C-alpha cells in the first residue's frame, strides 16, 4: 500500500490567514445556517427517540393510529 513521507514538508507550505474583518463577515453569514443545522439535528434526534419508543407498540398492535378522512 503506497504511503507518503512528509518529513516536515507540510510545515513549509504557505498558509493564508484572511483579515479579521473577513473572518467576522464569514461568521455572520454562516451563523444562521449553523443554527438551522443545529436545530434540525435536535429535532431529528427527538423524532428518532419518539419513533424508537412508539414503533414496538405499533408493530405489536398495543397501540393503533386512526387515519383521518382523505389521508392516503
C-alpha positions in Angstrom: 0.0 0.0 0.0 1.5 3.4 -1.0 2.1 6.0 1.6 3.6 9.5 1.8 6.6 10.6 3.7 6.1 14.3 4.6 9.3 14.9 6.6 8.3 18.5 7.5 7.0 19.4 4.0 3.6 20.4 5.4 5.2 22.8 7.9 6.9 24.6 5.0 3.7 25.2 3.0 2.4 28.8 3.0 -0.9 29.3 4.9 -3.3 32.1 4.0 -5.0 33.7 7.0 -7.7 36.1 6.0 -8.1 39.5 7.7 -10.2 39.6 10.9 -12.9 41.6 9.1 -13.3 38.8 6.5 -13.5 36.2 9.2 -16.2 38.1 11.1 -18.2 38.6 7.9 -18.0 34.9 7.2 -19.1 34.0 10.7 -22.0 36.4 10.5 -23.1 35.0 7.1 -22.8 31.4 8.3 -24.3 31.8 11.8 -27.9 31.4 10.7 -27.1 28.3 8.7 -25.2 26.7 11.6 -28.2 27.5 13.9 -30.6 25.9 11.4 -28.5 22.8 11.2 -28.2 22.6 15.0 -32.0 23.0 15.4 -32.8 20.4 12.8 -30.3 17.9 14.3 -32.0 18.4 17.7 -35.4 17.9 16.1 -34.2 14.8 14.2 -32.8 13.3 17.5 -36.1 13.9 19.3 -38.1 12.3 16.4 -35.8 9.3 16.4 -36.3 8.8 20.1 -40.1 9.1 19.7 -40.0 6.6 16.8 -38.0 4.1 18.7 -40.3 4.4 21.7 -43.6 4.0 19.7 -42.6 1.5 16.9 -42.6 -1.7 19.0 -46.1 -0.9 20.4 -47.4 0.0 16.9 -46.0 -3.2 15.4 -47.3 -5.4 18.2 -50.8 -3.8 17.9 -50.8 -2.5 21.5 -51.5 1.0 20.1 -53.3 2.0 17.0 -53.3 5.1 14.8 -56.6 6.2 13.4 -56.4 7.5 9.8 -58.0 10.8 9.0 -60.5 11.1 6.2 -58.8 11.6 2.9 -55.4 10.5 4.2 -53.5 8.2 1.9 
